[in-house]
Amino acid sequence: MTDPALSESLTAVRERLAAALHAAGRPDDDARLLAVSKTKPAAMIREAWRLGQREFGENYVQEALDKQAELADLDDIVWHFIGPLQSNKSRIVAEHFAWIHSVDRERLARRLDAQRPASLGPLNVCLQVNISDEASKSGISLAELPALAEAVHGLPNLRLRGLMAIPAPCADPDEQRRPFIRLREALESLRTRLPEAPLDTLSMGMSDDLEAAVMEGATLVRLGTAIFGARQRP
């Protein structure tokens, strides 16, 4: 039986994304919804899958593994790892995820490359940029980005897809756009530097700044609470 609350919230989020794309003058399919399912039970993810959602973002390695095992029958589900990753847990991400959004150092990238099973094909990678220069957040600086991008692009078992950022919170819509502009410009610069790389992804925008992110070119927007409700440990 469909969960009415989840169905309504997922519909509302899809409509919001569609409206943001329309306002930005972009095609309806130009950005995808990544449902941030951390701390949510597998049953809720299964219900979202029944409602047509296919891409899910997880932050915690062991929690994600448990849910992946419970949902192993959903063979078209796409798992994204979006949280900070300790090097000693890189093998799990390399073996069990299709995407990672939080690569911010070459050592981690090389471990993921060495640990990625060839049978799975390359792991899709977004480099995390500390776009607001916050000491409390992970991510590489814009100045260090080109060197890391070149290193990752050279690794055969990784596919460099783009950039991810979590800007500092801001309530003003115009100010919200500023860090997203910087991230978009950084991706455009990387495309010039690495023309053969499939740099098609800007992972940016959450519940409070989705519209600003879409206006500046977001292709993956990460929403959790707006879909699943308030965060809680399973």
Stockholm file with secondary structure:
# STOCKHOLM 1.0

chainA/1-234         MTDPALSESLTAVRERLAAALHAAGRPDDDARLLAVSKTKPAAMIREAWRLGQREFGENYVQEALDKQAELADLDDIVWHFIGPLQSNKSRIVAEHFAWIHSVDRERLARRLDAQRPASLGPLNVCLQVNISDEASKSGISLAELPALAEAVHGLPNLRLRGLMAIPAPCADPDEQRRPFIRLREALESLRTRLPEAPLDTLSMGMSDDLEAAVMEGATLVRLGTAIFGARQRP
#=GR chainA/1-234 SS CCCHHHHHHHHHHHHHHHHHHHHTTCCTTSSEEEEECTTCCHHHHHHHHHTTCCEEEECCHHHHHHHHHHTTTCTTCEEEECSCCCGGGHHHHHHHCSEEEEECSHHHHHHHHHHSCGGGCCEEEEEEBCTTCCTTSCCBCTTTHHHHHHHHHTCTTEEEEEEECCCCCCCCHHHHHHHHHHHHHHHHHHHHHCTTSCCCEEECCCTTTHHHHHHTTCSEEEESHHHHCSCCCC
#=GC SS_cons         CCCHHHHHHHHHHHHHHHHHHHHTTCCTTSSEEEEECTTCCHHHHHHHHHTTCCEEEECCHHHHHHHHHHTTTCTTCEEEECSCCCGGGHHHHHHHCSEEEEECSHHHHHHHHHHSCGGGCCEEEEEEBCTTCCTTSCCBCTTTHHHHHHHHHTCTTEEEEEEECCCCCCCCHHHHHHHHHHHHHHHHHHHHHCTTSCCCEEECCCTTTHHHHHHTTCSEEEESHHHHCSCCCC
//
